[in-house]
Amino acid sequence: MGSLTIFHSAQSHDLKTMMAAQVARACAVFQVDEIVVFNDGQSQNGARPRKGFEGDGYTGYSDPDDFLYHVLSYLETPPHLRKTLFPMHPNLRTAGAMPSLDMPHHLRANEWCQYREGVTIGPDAAYAEPQHKRSKGSKGNAVSTLVDCGLPVKTRIPIEVPPESRVTVKFGSADEPQTDGYTPLDADAVSPDTPREETGYYWGYSTRMASSLSAVFTECPYDGGYDISFGTSERGITLASLFDSSENDPDVPPVPKQWRHMVIVFGGVAGLEVALKADKNLTSKGVTEAKDVFDYWVNLVPQQGSRTIRTEEAVWLGLMGLRTVVQDRQEAV
């Protein structure tokens, strides 16, 4: 999760794309469930469209939140779905040079998994039961949809879904079935959370945009919101003082081991303080210090040798440094 000013130091499209790809790689490696791109109020400062990108739909300079959201969503999508779900766009002009995330749901055609991501093609007319053969009051099998899951044959789900929609499907068996090369495989449409909940598969991340720092929390999709939050700043406490009992700050409560959803918030070049100043919702409630927005205010790199830590670097450092919180939670559950 980061603010939009991460792109201010990137002077070219290639650099912007690689920054976004580094964030996506880090989130994939550490099995992040959700990425939130929030506006810190600085996105228009220093936005200078470069020749060749004006008026063609490119948003790397004019609307960096859209650009980052676009690239992150593209990278999370399995390769066999991208051509349908992501039409050609200037934001993705160098997509082929971005590193692969290669997550568990990015399956090859010759790989079998009981769960798979697919894109709907349309109704399966051959499977629908003719109207005159249905018993009175029965809907029969009139509704079914063909899905392209990147397999040699199509997949059929027993519900109606509009064409070019992304769906998660579950096959009846974990064992690869024998096919005749043309008959569709039957499966059920399930929630994208099902693979993780039932078998522990990491199934990628969702991406959403937030209009401000406070919207990160108020628009949280999880019931009850985030249970624990970390804000990152060079003015925060060290991770050592947070985890080492011998260095514990008496004013900082211990990190709980029982929680469901954790959020780590990274600022842009100017830090999270500017995001607070630009957030009218927070300032109107009397919040004057960014650290008061979070449960914990942490410094990821004490005594850093560089003047600044870039956001794409901070994401790697933060996810690695706070991995202890996740591991302790897993052991406690």
Secondary structure in CASP SS format (residue, H / E / C, confidence):
PFRMAT SS
TARGET T0000
AUTHOR 0000-0000-0000
METHOD secondary structure of the structure
MODEL  1
M C 1.00
G E 1.00
S E 1.00
L H 1.00
T H 1.00
I H 1.00
F H 1.00
H C 1.00
S C 1.00
A C 1.00
Q C 1.00
S C 1.00
H H 1.00
D H 1.00
L H 1.00
K H 1.00
T H 1.00
M H 1.00
M H 1.00
A H 1.00
A H 1.00
Q H 1.00
V H 1.00
A H 1.00
R H 1.00
A H 1.00
C H 1.00
A H 1.00
V H 1.00
F C 1.00
Q C 1.00
V C 1.00
D C 1.00
E E 1.00
I E 1.00
V E 1.00
V E 1.00
F E 1.00
N C 1.00
D C 1.00
G C 1.00
Q C 1.00
S C 1.00
Q C 1.00
N C 1.00
G C 1.00
A C 1.00
R C 1.00
P C 1.00
R C 1.00
K C 1.00
G C 1.00
F C 1.00
E C 1.00
G C 1.00
D C 1.00
G C 1.00
Y C 1.00
T C 1.00
G C 1.00
Y C 1.00
S C 1.00
D C 1.00
P H 1.00
D H 1.00
D H 1.00
F H 1.00
L H 1.00
Y H 1.00
H H 1.00
V H 1.00
L H 1.00
S H 1.00
Y H 1.00
L H 1.00
E H 1.00
T C 1.00
P C 1.00
P H 1.00
H H 1.00
L H 1.00
R H 1.00
K H 1.00
T H 1.00
L H 1.00
F C 1.00
P C 1.00
M C 1.00
H C 1.00
P H 1.00
N H 1.00
L H 1.00
R C 1.00
T C 1.00
A H 1.00
G H 1.00
A H 1.00
M C 1.00
P C 1.00
S C 1.00
L C 1.00
D C 1.00
M C 1.00
P C 1.00
H C 1.00
H C 1.00
L C 1.00
R C 1.00
A C 1.00
N C 1.00
E C 1.00
W C 1.00
C C 1.00
Q C 1.00
Y E 1.00
R E 1.00
E E 1.00
G E 1.00
V E 1.00
T E 1.00
I E 1.00
G E 1.00
P E 1.00
D C 1.00
A C 1.00
A C 1.00
Y C 1.00
A C 1.00
E C 1.00
P C 1.00
Q H 1.00
H H 1.00
K H 1.00
R C 1.00
S C 1.00
K C 1.00
G C 1.00
S C 1.00
K C 1.00
G C 1.00
N C 1.00
A C 1.00
V C 1.00
S C 1.00
T E 1.00
L E 1.00
V E 1.00
D E 1.00
C C 1.00
G C 1.00
L C 1.00
P C 1.00
V C 1.00
K C 1.00
T E 1.00
R E 1.00
I E 1.00
P C 1.00
I C 1.00
E C 1.00
V C 1.00
P C 1.00
P C 1.00
E C 1.00
S C 1.00
R E 1.00
V E 1.00
T E 1.00
V E 1.00
K E 1.00
F E 1.00
G C 1.00
S C 1.00
A C 1.00
D C 1.00
E C 1.00
P C 1.00
Q C 1.00
T C 1.00
D C 1.00
G C 1.00
Y C 1.00
T C 1.00
P C 1.00
L E 1.00
D E 1.00
A E 1.00
D E 1.00
A E 1.00
V E 1.00
S C 1.00
P C 1.00
D C 1.00
T H 1.00
P H 1.00
R H 1.00
E H 1.00
E H 1.00
T H 1.00
G C 1.00
Y C 1.00
Y C 1.00
W C 1.00
G C 1.00
Y C 1.00
S E 1.00
T E 1.00
R E 1.00
M E 1.00
A E 1.00
S C 1.00
S C 1.00
L H 1.00
S H 1.00
A H 1.00
V H 1.00
F H 1.00
T H 1.00
E C 1.00
C C 1.00
P C 1.00
Y C 1.00
D C 1.00
G C 1.00
G C 1.00
Y C 1.00
D C 1.00
I E 1.00
S E 1.00
F E 1.00
G E 1.00
T E 1.00
S E 1.00
E E 1.00
R E 1.00
G E 1.00
I E 1.00
T E 1.00
L H 1.00
A H 1.00
S H 1.00
L H 1.00
F H 1.00
D C 1.00
S H 1.00
S H 1.00
E H 1.00
N C 1.00
D C 1.00
P C 1.00
D C 1.00
V C 1.00
P C 1.00
P C 1.00
V C 1.00
P C 1.00
K C 1.00
Q C 1.00
W C 1.00
R C 1.00
H C 1.00
M E 1.00
V E 1.00
I E 1.00
V E 1.00
F E 1.00
G C 1.00
G C 1.00
V C 1.00
A C 1.00
G C 1.00
L H 1.00
E H 1.00
V H 1.00
A H 1.00
L H 1.00
K H 1.00
A C 1.00
D C 1.00
K H 1.00
N H 1.00
L H 1.00
T H 1.00
S C 1.00
K C 1.00
G C 1.00
V C 1.00
T C 1.00
E C 1.00
A H 1.00
K H 1.00
D H 1.00
V H 1.00
F C 1.00
D C 1.00
Y E 1.00
W E 1.00
V E 1.00
N E 1.00
L C 1.00
V C 1.00
P C 1.00
Q C 1.00
Q C 1.00
G C 1.00
S C 1.00
R C 1.00
T C 1.00
I C 1.00
R C 1.00
T H 1.00
E H 1.00
E H 1.00
A H 1.00
V H 1.00
W H 1.00
L H 1.00
G H 1.00
L H 1.00
M H 1.00
G H 1.00
L C 1.00
R H 1.00
T H 1.00
V H 1.00
V H 1.00
Q H 1.00
D H 1.00
R H 1.00
Q H 1.00
E H 1.00
A H 1.00
V C 1.00
END
